[in-house]
């Protein structure tokens, strides 16, 4: 699918979109895996506790570990293992 997209968008299945990165973002994308780095603690804090953070908008998610523990104790190991934590 990626090769087909690259063929249609860039004229060749071997021309990846990263080749056309704006000079403004080239330095940021030169490190890591195609510019993807492990998250910083500050970023994690913003996602969870920021102005519209996940735990701010959905505080019930704080109870999820307790629910997963209850499922595990009832013997529902497969469901518990597949549940995102």
N, C-alpha and C positions, 0 to 999 in steps of 0.2 A: 504494500500500500504506500509506503514511504517513497519507494522508487517511482511509482506511478505519479504520485503527487509532485515529486521533484521534476519529473519529465514534463508534466503539464505546466508547472509554475516557472521552472527555470530552464527548460529546454533540454535537459539531460538528467538521467537518473542518478548521475554521480555528482551533481552540483547540489550540495546541501544548503539549506537556508542560512546556516551560520556563516557562510562565505559572504553574505551580504549584510553583515551587522554594521550598523551605523558607527562611525568613528567615535561618537559620543559614548557608546557602550562597549567598544572593543576592549578597553583595558579591564573593565569589570568582568568580561566573559573570557579573558585569557587564562584565568586561574580556575581551579576546581574542575569539575566534570561539566564541560560546556557552560561554565559560569555558575554552576550550582555548588554551593558550599553548605557545610553543616550549619544549622541555625545558631544564631547567637542567643544568649540568655535574655537579652533585652527584647529580641524579636518574639521569643516564646512568651515573655511577660505581656507584651502587647496583644498577642493573639488570645491569651487566656484571660487577662485582667484589664486590658485596655478599655478605652471609651465604649466600644461595642464588642468587647471581648466575649469569647465563647462562654466563660463561666459567669460573666456579668449578665448576658442575655438569657442563659439557660443554667441557672444555678442547680437545677435538679441533676445535672451531670455529675455533681459531687457525690451523689448517691450511687452512681454506676458501679464503683468497685464493691460496694456492699451487695448489690444485686448479683454481680458476677460470683462473689464468694458464696452466696446462698445457692446459686445454681450449681456450683461445684460440689457443695456439700450434699445436694440432693442426687448427685450422680450424673448430672448432665454435663459430662466432661467435654464431649465433642462440641456442643453448643457454646460452652464457656470458652473453649480454646479458640473457636472461630470468631468470637465476639471481639470487636476492636476495643482496646483498652486505652 
